[in-house]
Structure formats: structure tokens, C-alpha cells
């Protein structure tokens, strides 16, 4: 997706050979026009899959997931990372290790929002080692729902996430595939 790649080049900051900071438009401050385009792109790529729900993880996946949900006309569920007073019973739970934060979190969704009849699209902001996507997929499996694919805003193709998800048979659609962050420069897979 050219607009996203351009935004990464002009506003993204390479912090190391493994970390790309995009908080100017994706996960701290949000560019709503770009998010709308991202939602439209995900909807176009998955439009014929019969999607009934989109699932993401809080917080950075919410904006692209909501925009895709708006385009597809389906509800969006976000897995919570923290225990809530209002979200404590009848939960599907999974453990997720965050590459960026180097911590493990328990994520959860209510079993009232996802059912065995659902066809679910997973959307997340980044794909690195695939652990967040696998955690969300685990929640979907617990509900006996069908996974139609994984939509990723920015994929770090030099890490193992894509290969892991493809090996397990999941369709992966990434809008920007970063090949390298070496020498403080972003290069994309072509």
C-alpha cells in the first residue's frame, strides 16, 4: 500500500535494526485519513470471505480494525490485555508475549461476542514474531469459530511471524512489508 509505505518513510523512526516507531500516525497519534484507507484496503482484500467479526488486540490494532469493520459492515472485538471489573466471567483467555515490550500478557474476550458460527478476520498493527496473532487465533479456536485470515498493517518480514502463520495454514495479508531496518533506513519487500 503506497500511502502507508510513504508515511513510514516520512514519519517513521528507526530505533534499532528490529524496532520501527510509528507513533506519529498509527499507535499513539492516529492519522484518520490513512486509517480509512487501511480499512478500505483490508475490506477489498477480504471482501469475499463472508466475514462476520473482526478481532484485534488492544490498543494499537483497534483503529485499523474499526475502519475495516466499518467498510465490511461487521462488529469489531478487541482482546483486552488487562483484567477489567466488567470483563471477568465467561472469558476466552490466551497468553501473548510482546516482542516490543518484552513482557507476557494474558488477553481475553467475552464468550458472548464470538460464536462457532462466526467467520473471523484477525487484524493487528504489527507482525514480528507472530505471537499476538497466534494469541488471537487461540481465542478464536476456543470459540470454535472459523479464521478467514490475518490482516497486518506493518510486517517486519525479517522476523519469523509470517512464516509461522503460513506454516500453520493461515492467509496473511500485510499492507507494508518491511524487509530491513538496517543502517537506520526502512526498505520494503518488493
SERO-4910 file (N, C-alpha, C, O; in steps of 0.05 Angstrom, whole numbers):
BEGIN
 pado doro    nc1    nc2    nc3   cac1   cac2   cac3    cc1    cc2    cc3    oc1    oc2    oc3
  Unk    A     17    -23      0      0      0      0     18     25      0     32     30     20
  Unk    A     18     39    -22     37     61    -26     34     84     -6     54     94      4
  Unk    A     10     91      1      6    113     20     18    106     48     30    123     61
  Unk    A     15     82     56     26     72     81     56     72     80     70     81     99
  Unk    A     67     61     59     96     60     56    108     88     57    129     93     69
  Unk    A     95    107     43    105    134     43    104    147     71    123    161     79
  Unk    A     83    141     86     80    151    113    103    140    131    114    154    147
  Unk    A    108    114    127    130    101    143    157    115    136    172    121    154
  Unk    A    162    120    111    187    133    103    189    162    113    211    170    121
  Unk    A    167    177    113    169    205    121    166    209    151    177    228    162
  Unk    A    150    192    165    145    197    193    153    175    212    154    179    236
  Unk    A    161    152    201    170    130    218    199    136    227    214    149    214
  Unk    A    206    125    251    232    129    262    244    101    268    232     85    283
  Unk    A    267     95    256    281     70    261    296     73    287    315     89    289
  Unk    A    289     58    308    302     59    334    325     39    336    344     43    351
  Unk    A    322     17    321    343     -4    320    338    -21    296    320    -16    280
  Unk    A    355    -41    292    351    -60    269    326    -76    272    319    -91    253
  Unk    A    312    -74    295    287    -90    299    263    -73    307    241    -84    308
  Unk    A    267    -48    312    245    -31    323    240     -7    305    258      9    300
  Unk    A    215     -5    295    206     18    279    184     32    295    164     21    302
  Unk    A    189     58    300    170     74    316    151     89    296    161    104    279
  Unk    A    125     84    298    106     96    280     83    109    297     60    110    288
  Unk    A     91    120    320     71    132    337     60    158    327     41    169    339
  Unk    A     72    169    307     62    195    295     36    191    279     22    210    274
  Unk    A     30    165    271      7    161    254     -9    135    259    -31    132    250
  Unk    A      3    117    275    -10     91    277    -17     83    306    -39     72    310
  Unk    A      1     87    325     -5     75    351     -1     94    375      1     84    397
  Unk    A     -1    119    371     -3    138    393    -20    161    383    -41    167    394
  Unk    A    -11    174    362    -27    193    347    -37    178    322    -21    163    310
  Unk    A    -62    181    315    -73    166    292    -80    184    269    -93    205    274
  Unk    A    -71    177    246    -79    192    221   -105    180    211   -104    158    200
  Unk    A   -128    193    216   -154    181    208   -157    177    178   -171    158    170
  Unk    A   -146    194    162   -149    190    133   -133    165    125   -144    149    109
  Unk    A   -109    162    135    -94    137    129   -108    113    140   -109     92    127
  Unk    A   -119    115    164   -134     92    176   -158     84    159   -164     61    156
  Unk    A   -172    104    147   -194     99    130   -185     83    105   -198     64     96
  Unk    A   -162     92     94   -151     78     70   -142     50     78   -146     31     62
  Unk    A   -131     46    101   -123     20    111   -148      2    113   -148    -21    105
  Unk    A   -169     12    125   -194     -3    128   -205    -11    101   -215    -33     97
  Unk    A   -204      7     82   -214      2     55   -197    -20     41   -208    -38     28
  Unk    A   -171    -19     45   -153    -39     34   -158    -67     45   -159    -87     31
  Unk    A   -161    -69     72   -167    -95     84   -194   -105     74   -196   -129     68
  Unk    A   -214    -88     73   -240    -96     63   -239   -106     34   -251   -126     28
  Unk    A   -223    -93     17   -221   -102    -10   -207   -129    -12   -215   -146    -28
  Unk    A   -187   -133      5   -172   -159      3   -188   -183     14   -183   -205      6
  Unk    A   -206   -177     33   -221   -199     46   -251   -199     40   -266   -213     54
  Unk    A   -260   -183     21   -289   -178     17   -305   -203     11   -328   -204     18
  Unk    A   -294   -223     -1   -309   -247     -9   -307   -270     10   -312   -293      3
  Unk    A   -298   -264     35   -294   -286     55   -318   -290     73   -316   -308     90
  Unk    A   -339   -274     71   -362   -278     89   -357   -272    118   -368   -284    136
  Unk    A   -339   -252    122   -331   -245    149   -355   -235    165   -372   -219    156
  Unk    A   -357   -245    190   -378   -236    208   -368   -220    232   -383   -206    245
  Unk    A   -342   -223    238   -329   -209    260   -300   -203    253   -287   -218    238
  Unk    A   -290   -182    265   -261   -176    264   -251   -176    293   -265   -166    311
  Unk    A   -228   -188    297   -216   -188    324   -188   -176    323   -173   -181    304
  Unk    A   -182   -160    343   -156   -148    346   -148   -148    375   -162   -159    392
  Unk    A   -125   -136    381   -115   -134    408   -112   -105    415   -104    -89    399
  Unk    A   -118    -98    440   -115    -70    448    -86    -63    450    -70    -81    456
  Unk    A    -78    -39    444    -95    -17    436    -89    -10    407   -107      1    393
  Unk    A    -65    -16    397    -57     -5    371    -72    -18    348    -72     -7    326
  Unk    A    -83    -42    351    -98    -54    330   -126    -44    326   -139    -49    306
  Unk    A   -136    -29    346   -164    -20    346   -171     -2    322   -191     -7    308
  Unk    A   -155     18    317   -161     37    295   -163     24    268   -183     27    254
  Unk    A   -143      8    259   -146     -5    233   -169    -26    233   -182    -29    213
  Unk    A   -173    -39    255   -194    -59    256   -222    -46    254   -239    -56    240
  Unk    A   -226    -24    268   -252    -10    267   -257      1    239   -279     -1    229
  Unk    A   -237     11    226   -241     21    199   -247     -1    179   -264      2    161
  Unk    A   -234    -25    183   -241    -48    166   -269    -57    172   -284    -65    154
  Unk    A   -276    -57    198   -304    -65    206   -325    -47    194   -346    -56    186
  Unk    A   -319    -21    194   -337     -2    182   -341     -8    152   -363     -7    142
  Unk    A   -319    -13    138   -321    -19    109   -335    -45    104   -350    -47     84
  Unk    A   -331    -65    121   -343    -91    117   -371    -93    129   -386   -112    124
  Unk    A   -378    -74    147   -404    -74    160   -406    -96    181   -428   -108    184
  Unk    A   -384   -102    195   -385   -123    216   -374   -112    242   -359    -92    243
  Unk    A   -382   -125    265   -371   -116    291   -342   -122    294   -331   -140    281
  Unk    A   -329   -106    311   -301   -110    318   -299   -116    348   -310   -102    364
  Unk    A   -284   -137    354   -279   -145    381   -249   -140    387   -232   -147    371
  Unk    A   -243   -127    410   -215   -125    416   -209   -140    442   -223   -138    462
  Unk    A   -188   -157    441   -179   -172    464   -166   -152    483   -149   -136    476
  Unk    A   -174   -154    508   -163   -137    529   -138   -150    541   -137   -174    544
  Unk    A   -119   -133    547    -94   -143    559    -95   -142    590    -79   -155    603
  Unk    A   -113   -127    600   -115   -123    629   -142   -132    640   -162   -129    626
  Unk    A   -141   -142    664   -166   -151    677   -184   -126    681   -174   -105    690
  Unk    A   -209   -129    676   -228   -107    679   -250   -115    699   -256   -139    702
  Unk    A   -261    -96    713   -282   -102    732   -307   -112    717   -323   -127    728
  Unk    A   -311   -103    692   -335   -110    677   -330   -134    659   -349   -145    647
  Unk    A   -305   -143    656   -298   -166    639   -284   -186    656   -259   -187    657
  Unk    A   -299   -204    670   -286   -223    688   -297   -251    686   -284   -270    695
  Unk    A   -321   -254    676   -334   -281    674   -337   -289    645   -339   -273    627
  Unk    A   -338   -315    641   -344   -327    615   -325   -316    593   -333   -305    573
  Unk    A   -299   -319    599   -279   -308    581   -263   -330    567   -259   -352    577
  Unk    A   -255   -324    542   -234   -339    529   -208   -324    535   -207   -300    533
  Unk    A   -187   -339    543   -162   -327    551   -139   -340    536   -140   -363    529
  Unk    A   -118   -324    531    -94   -334    519    -70   -317    528    -74   -294    537
  Unk    A    -46   -328    527    -22   -314    535     -8   -304    510     -7   -318    490
  Unk    A      2   -280    511     16   -267    488     42   -254    498     42   -239    517
  Unk    A     64   -261    484     89   -248    490     93   -224    471     92   -228    447
  Unk    A     98   -201    481    103   -177    465    133   -174    459    149   -171    478
  Unk    A    140   -174    434    167   -170    426    177   -142    434    199   -139    444
  Unk    A    160   -122    428    168    -94    433    172    -88    463    191    -75    472
  Unk    A    153    -98    479    153    -92    508    168   -113    524    174   -109    548
  Unk    A    174   -136    512    188   -158    525    174   -167    550    186   -172    571
  Unk    A    147   -169    548    131   -178    571    109   -198    560    102   -197    537
  Unk    A     99   -214    578     77   -232    572     52   -221    584     52   -212    607
  Unk    A     30   -221    568      4   -212    578    -16   -234    574    -14   -250    555
  Unk    A    -37   -233    591    -60   -250    586    -80   -233    571    -87   -211    581
  Unk    A    -90   -243    548   -110   -228    534   -137   -243    537   -137   -267    541
  Unk    A   -158   -228    535   -185   -241    540   -206   -227    524   -206   -203    519
  Unk    A   -226   -244    516   -251   -233    504   -274   -248    516   -271   -271    525
  Unk    A   -297   -236    517   -321   -249    527   -331   -269    507   -331   -264    483
  Unk    A   -340   -292    518   -351   -312    500   -379   -304    490   -391   -319    474
  Unk    A   -389   -282    499   -415   -272    489   -413   -259    461   -433   -255    447
  Unk    A   -388   -252    453   -385   -237    429   -375   -253    405   -374   -243    382
  Unk    A   -366   -278    409   -356   -294    387   -367   -322    390   -368   -334    412
  Unk    A   -377   -333    368   -391   -359    368   -380   -378    346   -366   -369    328
  Unk    A   -388   -402    348   -378   -423    329   -388   -417    300   -376   -427    281
  Unk    A   -408   -400    297   -418   -394    270   -403   -370    258   -407   -364    234
  Unk    A   -385   -358    273   -371   -334    262   -348   -341    244   -335   -362    247
  Unk    A   -344   -324    224   -321   -325    206   -305   -299    213   -314   -277    208
  Unk    A   -281   -303    223   -267   -281    237   -241   -274    221   -226   -291    213
  Unk    A   -237   -248    219   -213   -236    208   -197   -224    231   -208   -209    247
  Unk    A   -172   -232    233   -154   -220    253   -140   -197    240   -130   -199    218
  Unk    A   -139   -174    255   -124   -150    245   -107   -141    268   -115   -139    291
  Unk    A    -81   -134    261    -63   -123    280    -45   -102    267    -42   -101    243
  Unk    A    -33    -85    284    -16    -64    273     11    -74    263     20    -66    241
  Unk    A     24    -92    278     50   -103    270     50   -133    270     35   -146    285
  Unk    A     66   -145    253     73   -173    254    103   -175    256    117   -167    238
  Unk    A    113   -186    278    141   -191    281    146   -221    284    153   -234    264
  Unk    A    142   -231    308    146   -260    312    120   -276    312    120   -300    315
  Unk    A     97   -262    309     72   -276    306     57   -283    331     36   -295    330
  Unk    A     68   -275    354     56   -283    379     28   -271    384     10   -284    394
  Unk    A     25   -245    378     -1   -232    382    -22   -245    364    -44   -251    373
  Unk    A    -15   -250    339    -34   -263    321    -41   -291    330    -65   -298    329
  Unk    A    -21   -306    340    -27   -333    350    -45   -332    375    -62   -350    378
  Unk    A    -41   -313    392    -58   -310    415    -87   -304    407   -105   -316    419
  Unk    A    -90   -286    388   -118   -280    378   -130   -305    365   -153   -311    368
  Unk    A   -114   -319    349   -123   -344    336   -131   -364    357   -151   -378    353
  Unk    A   -116   -366    379   -124   -385    400   -151   -378    412   -167   -396    417
  Unk    A   -157   -352    416   -183   -344    426   -205   -352    406   -227   -361    415
  Unk    A   -200   -349    381   -220   -356    360   -224   -386    360   -247   -395    358
  Unk    A   -203   -401    363   -205   -431    364   -222   -439    389   -238   -458    387
  Unk    A   -217   -426    411   -233   -432    436   -263   -429    431   -279   -444    443
  Unk    A   -270   -410    414   -299   -406    407   -308   -425    385   -332   -424    378
  Unk    A   -290   -441    374   -296   -459    352   -306   -443    327   -321   -453    311
  Unk    A   -296   -418    324   -302   -402    301   -282   -406    279   -261   -418    284
  Unk    A   -288   -397    255   -270   -400    232   -253   -376    229   -262   -353    231
  Unk    A   -227   -380    223   -208   -358    218   -205   -356    187   -198   -375    174
  Unk    A   -212   -332    177   -210   -328    148   -183   -317    139   -176   -319    116
  Unk    A   -169   -305    158   -143   -293    151   -133   -274    172   -147   -268    192
  Unk    A   -109   -265    167    -95   -246    185    -87   -222    169    -72   -224    149
  Unk    A    -97   -198    176    -90   -173    163    -71   -158    181    -76   -153    204
  Unk    A    -48   -150    170    -27   -136    184    -22   -109    171    -19   -108    147
  Unk    A    -20    -88    187    -14    -62    176     15    -61    168     21    -56    145
  Unk    A     34    -67    186     63    -67    180     75    -94    189     73   -101    212
  Unk    A     87   -107    170    100   -132    175    130   -128    175    141   -116    156
  Unk    A    144   -139    195    173   -140    195    181   -167    183    183   -187    197
  Unk    A    185   -167    156    189   -192    142    215   -205    149    219   -229    143
  Unk    A    233   -191    162    259   -203    170    256   -219    196    275   -230    206
  Unk    A    232   -219    208    227   -235    231    209   -259    223    200   -261    200
  Unk    A    203   -277    242    192   -303    235    161   -304    234    151   -326    228
  Unk    A    147   -283    240    118   -284    243    103   -294    218     86   -312    221
  Unk    A    110   -283    195     96   -292    170    100   -322    165     80   -336    160
  Unk    A    124   -331    167    130   -359    162    115   -377    181    104   -398    173
  Unk    A    114   -369    206     99   -384    227     70   -387    220     58   -408    222
  Unk    A     57   -364    213     29   -364    207     23   -380    181      3   -394    180
  Unk    A     40   -376    161     35   -391    136     39   -421    140     24   -437    129
  Unk    A     58   -428    156     63   -456    162     39   -469    175     34   -493    171
  Unk    A     24   -454    191      0   -464    204    -24   -462    186    -46   -469    194
  Unk    A    -20   -452    161    -42   -452    142    -59   -427    141    -81   -428    129
  Unk    A    -50   -406    154    -66   -381    154    -59   -363    131    -36   -360    124
  Unk    A    -79   -350    120    -74   -329     99    -65   -304    113    -77   -295    133
  Unk    A    -43   -292    104    -32   -268    115    -31   -246     93    -19   -250     72
  Unk    A    -44   -224     99    -44   -200     81    -32   -177     96    -44   -166    115
  Unk    A     -8   -169     88      6   -146    101      5   -122     82     11   -125     58
  Unk    A     -1    -99     92     -3    -75     75     24    -62     70     28    -50     49
  Unk    A     43    -65     88     71    -56     83     89    -78     95     87    -85    118
  Unk    A    106    -88     78    125   -109     86    153    -98     87    166    -93     67
  Unk    A    163    -94    112    189    -82    116    210   -105    114    209   -125    128
  Unk    A    228   -101     95    249   -121     91    273   -117    110    285   -137    119
  Unk    A    279    -92    116    302    -86    133    299    -59    147    287    -40    136
  Unk    A    311    -57    171    313    -31    185    343    -25    190    349     -8    207
  Unk    A    360    -38    175    389    -34    180    398     -7    170    387      5    152
  Unk    A    419      3    183    431     30    177    411     52    180    412     72    165
  Unk    A    392     49    198    371     70    203    354     76    178    344     98    176
  Unk    A    352     56    160    336     60    136    315     38    134    321     15    140
  Unk    A    291     46    125    270     26    120    271     18     91    271     35     73
  Unk    A    272     -8     86    270    -18     59    246    -38     59    242    -51     79
  Unk    A    232    -39     37    208    -55     35    212    -79     17    229    -78     -1
  Unk    A    197   -100     22    197   -124      5    184   -116    -21    162   -104    -21
  Unk    A    196   -122    -43    184   -116    -70    178   -141    -85    168   -140   -107
***
